[in-house]
């Protein structure tokens, strides 16, 4: 598994896990076991929803905690409209004169 949460996310998840465990103990409820989820994510440094959504807040070397956004293909800048060249209409080609159908001159009756 590739790490996809940064230091800030890890700290927040540790704190959330402690708070959820403490509330579970205070109210004597099994709901406190839900604190295992953010604890596990903080320990492993990998968050399944982040992986599905393509989010990665972990930078190599830990220099920045800003979310890393995958670069998308940039669209080429829109070309400025240019003056259209005047189009000259060409006259239609003249059709050759229709030739009369050939008739056979032999009239045999």
C-alpha positions as CSV (number, residue, x, y, z in Angstrom):
1,X,0.0,0.0,0.0
2,X,1.3,3.4,-0.9
3,X,1.0,6.1,1.7
4,X,-1.6,8.7,0.8
5,X,-2.1,10.7,4.0
6,X,0.3,13.4,5.3
7,X,1.5,14.3,8.7
8,X,-1.4,16.7,9.4
9,X,-4.0,14.1,8.5
10,X,-2.2,11.5,10.6
11,X,-2.2,13.8,13.7
12,X,-5.9,14.7,13.2
13,X,-6.8,10.9,12.9
14,X,-4.8,10.1,16.1
15,X,-6.7,12.8,18.0
16,X,-10.0,11.7,16.5
17,X,-9.3,8.1,17.6
18,X,-8.4,9.2,21.2
19,X,-11.6,11.3,21.4
20,X,-13.8,8.5,20.1
21,X,-12.3,6.0,22.5
22,X,-12.7,8.4,25.4
23,X,-16.3,9.1,24.6
24,X,-17.0,5.4,24.3
25,X,-15.5,4.9,27.8
26,X,-17.3,7.9,29.3
27,X,-20.7,6.7,28.0
28,X,-19.8,3.1,28.5
29,X,-20.7,2.3,24.9
30,X,-19.3,0.0,22.3
31,X,-19.4,2.9,19.9
32,X,-16.0,3.8,21.2
33,X,-14.6,0.9,19.2
34,X,-15.2,3.0,16.0
35,X,-12.1,4.8,17.1
36,X,-10.2,1.9,15.7
37,X,-10.9,3.1,12.2
38,X,-9.0,6.5,12.3
39,X,-6.3,4.8,14.5
40,X,-5.7,2.1,11.9
41,X,-5.6,4.7,9.1
42,X,-3.2,6.9,11.1
43,X,-0.9,3.9,11.8
44,X,-0.8,2.6,8.2
45,X,-0.8,6.0,6.6
46,X,-3.3,4.8,3.9
47,X,-6.9,5.8,3.6
48,X,-9.2,3.7,1.3
49,X,-11.6,6.6,0.5
50,X,-8.6,8.8,-0.4
51,X,-7.3,6.0,-2.7
52,X,-10.7,5.7,-4.4
53,X,-11.0,9.4,-4.9
54,X,-7.4,9.9,-6.0
55,X,-6.5,12.2,-3.1
56,X,-3.0,12.2,-1.8
57,X,-2.0,14.6,1.0
58,X,1.4,12.9,1.5
59,X,4.4,14.5,-0.1
60,X,7.7,12.7,-0.6
61,X,10.1,14.1,2.0
62,X,7.2,15.6,4.0
63,X,7.9,19.2,2.8
64,X,4.3,20.2,2.2
65,X,1.0,19.2,3.6
66,X,-1.0,20.6,0.7
67,X,-3.1,18.0,-1.2
68,X,-1.4,16.7,-4.3
69,X,-3.6,17.1,-7.3
70,X,-2.9,15.0,-10.3
71,X,-2.2,17.3,-13.3
72,X,-4.8,17.1,-16.0
73,X,-4.2,17.5,-19.7
74,X,-4.2,21.2,-20.4
75,X,-6.4,22.4,-23.1
76,X,-4.8,24.5,-25.8
77,X,-5.5,28.2,-25.5
78,X,-8.4,29.3,-27.6
79,X,-7.3,30.8,-30.9
80,X,-8.3,34.4,-31.5
81,X,-10.8,34.7,-34.3
82,X,-9.1,35.7,-37.5
83,X,-10.6,37.6,-40.4
84,X,-12.1,35.2,-42.8
85,X,-10.8,35.3,-46.3
86,X,-13.5,36.3,-48.8
87,X,-14.6,33.3,-50.7
88,X,-15.2,33.7,-54.3
89,X,-18.1,31.7,-55.6
90,X,-17.1,29.8,-58.7
91,X,-19.7,29.5,-61.4
92,X,-21.2,26.1,-61.8
93,X,-19.8,24.0,-64.6
94,X,-21.9,24.2,-67.7
95,X,-23.5,20.9,-68.5
96,X,-22.9,19.7,-72.0
97,X,-26.0,20.0,-74.2
98,X,-28.2,17.0,-74.0
99,X,-27.9,14.9,-77.0
100,X,-31.1,13.6,-78.5
101,X,-31.6,9.9,-78.0
102,X,-30.6,7.9,-81.0
103,X,-33.5,6.4,-82.8
104,X,-33.3,3.7,-85.3
105,X,-34.4,4.8,-88.7
106,X,-35.5,1.4,-89.7
107,X,-39.2,1.3,-89.4
108,X,-40.3,-2.1,-90.2
109,X,-43.9,-2.7,-89.9
